[in-house]
C-alpha cells in the first residue's frame, strides 16, 4: 500500500468536478411541449435534486453543513449544499431534517470551503419541437475527500445523452518539509474514473492540459433509438417520413451540443 503523504497542516488542494448533462427529446404539439416542461419540473424539483446531492455527500464521505434550495417559475430549480470533510454537530440526520443555516456554536469542523451545487434548465424550441433539458452540477472539495467518487452516480441519475465533464485541481498544499504539492493523486483522464458500463455506452473525447491539472471529457450516448426521444401522445402517430425527419433533428441537436458548434443541417 502506498504510504500517505505527511502534510504540514490541512490539505489545501481544491478539487472541482463540473458537469453539463443534457437530455434531448422531441415533442410534437405545443400542449406536449408544455407537458414536457411540467414533467421535468416534477421529476427534478428542488426536493429530488436535494436527495441526489445528499447521496453524493454520502458517496464522497463528506458531511452536510447547510442546504439552500429553490424551485423557479416557470421552470427550473437550484440546490446548494455546503459540506465539510470533518464531522459536524448536531448529527447529519438532524441537519438533513433542518436544511437551514447552522448556528456558529454547533459547527465543530474545519470549514473546508467545499460545496455541491446543481441548476436545471429545461427549454423547448417552439418551431422544431426539440426539448433540451440541461443540468449543471459542481462538486468542489478540499482535503482528502474527492468528487471523482460521485462521477458515475451523477451520470446515471439523469437521462444523460450528452455529458461534458471538467475536472480541475487548484492551489497547493505543503508537506512537513515545506515542499509544495499541486496534486495529490494520479490522473491522466476523467475516463479513468468511469465504470466499464459507462465507458462502453458513450463515445468520448478528451481535451486535457496536464501541466495545469485540467481534465476535460465529452461524452455522447452511442445507442440511438428514436422511441426513447419522443414525448407526448402526438408522437405515437408520426409517419415514417416524419420519424426520419425527427431523427435527423434530434441527432443534429445532439451533435451540435457535443461538438459545441453550429453545424449545417
Secondary structure, DSSP 8 states (H G I E B T S, - for coil): ------BSSS---EEEEEEEEEEEEEE-SHHHHHHHHHHHHHHT-HHHHHHHHHHHHHHHT-EEEEEEEEE-SSS-EEEEEEEESS--SS-HHHHHHS-S---GGG--S----EEEEEEEEEEE-TTT-EEEEEEEEEEEEESS--GGGGHHHHHHTS--SEEEEEEEEES-EEBTTS-EES-SS--S-GGGGS-HHHHHHEEEEEEEEGGGTEEEEEEEE----GGGGEESGGGGG--HHHHHHHHHHHHHHHHHHHHTS----
